Amino acid sequence: MNVGLRQLRAFLAVAKHGSFSRAAEEVAVSQSAVSFSVQQLESELGLRLLDRTTRQVKLTAVG
């Protein structure tokens, strides 16, 4: 397993704010970089951590 600090910080910021754009502001990277980091984390863990819709982001039971 190769989980990095960047992926964990991105995930925690999204979980905290419920928004990729606000998470991006917190960790000072682009929204797409946050999204990519979370996707990498989910892929590495083999789990879906977030439920994404066009309006909101929520944690899954695992997340």
Rosetta silent file (secondary structure, phi, psi, omega in degrees, C-alpha in Angstrom):
SEQUENCE: MNVGLRQLRAFLAVAKHGSFSRAAEEVAVSQSAVSFSVQQLESELGLRLLDRTTRQVKLTAVG
SCORE:     score description
SCORE:     0.000 S_00000001
   1 L     0.000  134.008 -176.823    0.000    0.000    0.000 S_00000001
   2 L  -126.917   71.173  179.978    1.347    3.380   -1.008 S_00000001
   3 L   -93.628  127.361 -178.196   -0.820    6.027    0.686 S_00000001
   4 L  -102.130  162.601  178.494    0.741    9.459    0.811 S_00000001
   5 H   -62.541  -35.849  179.497    0.294   12.385    3.138 S_00000001
   6 H   -61.262  -43.511  179.117   -0.975   14.510    0.243 S_00000001
   7 H   -65.242  -41.308  179.466   -3.829   12.072   -0.421 S_00000001
   8 H   -65.930  -42.106  178.334   -4.744   11.925    3.259 S_00000001
   9 H   -62.805  -42.419  179.064   -4.737   15.707    3.630 S_00000001
  10 H   -62.178  -46.490 -179.776   -6.930   16.085    0.543 S_00000001
  11 H   -61.541  -46.699 -179.598   -9.389   13.475    1.795 S_00000001
  12 H   -61.723  -38.693  179.132   -9.605   15.003    5.270 S_00000001
  13 H   -66.731  -41.216  177.518  -10.193   18.470    3.825 S_00000001
  14 H   -64.980  -43.935  178.668  -12.996   17.184    1.573 S_00000001
  15 H   -61.492  -39.647 -178.926  -14.547   15.299    4.481 S_00000001
  16 H   -67.435  -44.894 -173.448  -14.331   18.406    6.664 S_00000001
  17 H   -96.294  -18.964 -176.926  -15.797   20.839    4.125 S_00000001
  18 L    66.840   25.280 -175.927  -18.028   18.566    2.048 S_00000001
  19 L  -155.832  133.323  177.187  -16.648   20.308   -1.018 S_00000001
  20 H   -71.217  -36.322 -178.726  -13.727   19.738   -3.342 S_00000001
  21 H   -68.847  -41.820  177.243  -13.355   23.446   -4.070 S_00000001
  22 H   -69.442  -33.882  175.348  -13.225   24.447   -0.384 S_00000001
  23 H   -63.990  -40.271  179.214  -10.859   21.568    0.301 S_00000001
  24 H   -62.153  -39.685  176.758   -8.618   22.831   -2.488 S_00000001
  25 H   -62.218  -42.353 -178.316   -8.499   26.269   -0.859 S_00000001
  26 H   -64.395  -43.671 -176.709   -7.523   24.722    2.471 S_00000001
  27 H   -93.484    2.473  173.540   -4.683   22.601    1.096 S_00000001
  28 L    59.402   47.616  172.153   -3.656   25.278   -1.432 S_00000001
  29 L  -137.656  175.544  179.841   -3.882   23.208   -4.618 S_00000001
  30 L   -73.621  160.548  178.330   -6.316   23.112   -7.526 S_00000001
  31 H   -61.933  -38.989 -179.951   -9.694   21.431   -7.264 S_00000001
  32 H   -66.756  -32.432  177.476   -8.651   18.876   -9.855 S_00000001
  33 H   -67.744  -37.882  176.911   -5.536   18.026   -7.809 S_00000001
  34 H   -65.230  -46.442  179.323   -7.713   17.366   -4.753 S_00000001
  35 H   -59.466  -44.639  179.322  -10.046   15.193   -6.803 S_00000001
  36 H   -63.509  -42.259  179.467   -7.117   13.252   -8.260 S_00000001
  37 H   -61.826  -42.507  179.370   -5.555   12.754   -4.818 S_00000001
  38 H   -67.336  -40.551  177.342   -8.807   11.385   -3.404 S_00000001
  39 H   -61.644  -41.767  177.057   -9.224    9.095   -6.419 S_00000001
  40 H   -60.625  -44.565  179.859   -5.677    7.809   -5.905 S_00000001
  41 H   -61.585  -47.817  179.086   -6.390    7.150   -2.227 S_00000001
  42 H   -60.728  -41.245  179.154   -9.614    5.306   -3.011 S_00000001
  43 H   -64.482  -44.217 -178.915   -7.850    3.268   -5.680 S_00000001
  44 H   -64.187  -38.947 -179.348   -4.957    2.384   -3.393 S_00000001
  45 H   -82.359  -20.585 -176.641   -7.305    1.318   -0.598 S_00000001
  46 L    72.117   28.203 -177.070   -9.745   -0.402   -2.934 S_00000001
  47 L  -135.221  149.375  171.622  -12.616    1.407   -1.222 S_00000001
  48 L   -92.921  118.691 -175.609  -15.029    4.183   -2.092 S_00000001
  49 L   -96.443  -24.833 -176.203  -14.651    6.811    0.628 S_00000001
  50 E  -129.693  142.165  169.053  -16.924    9.534   -0.747 S_00000001
  51 E   -97.889  122.065 -177.247  -20.331    9.655   -2.426 S_00000001
  52 E  -111.680  132.936  169.659  -20.239   12.396   -5.023 S_00000001
  53 L  -126.496  178.675  179.238  -23.220   14.086   -6.648 S_00000001
  54 L   -69.112  -19.929 -176.141  -23.402   17.279   -8.671 S_00000001
  55 L  -108.062  -24.060 -174.449  -24.484   19.161   -5.557 S_00000001
  56 L  -153.637  164.606  177.036  -22.728   17.567   -2.614 S_00000001
  57 E  -127.855  127.549  179.338  -20.040   15.258   -1.333 S_00000001
  58 E  -129.386  151.762  174.702  -20.732   12.905    1.574 S_00000001
  59 E   -70.848  142.278  169.459  -18.686   10.297    3.356 S_00000001
  60 L   -78.410  175.387  176.870  -19.573    6.680    2.744 S_00000001
  61 L   -60.874  -37.269  178.602  -19.948    4.369    5.727 S_00000001
  62 L   -71.010  -40.375 -178.514  -16.332    3.311    5.168 S_00000001
  63 L   -64.718    0.000    0.000  -15.142    6.887    4.737 S_00000001
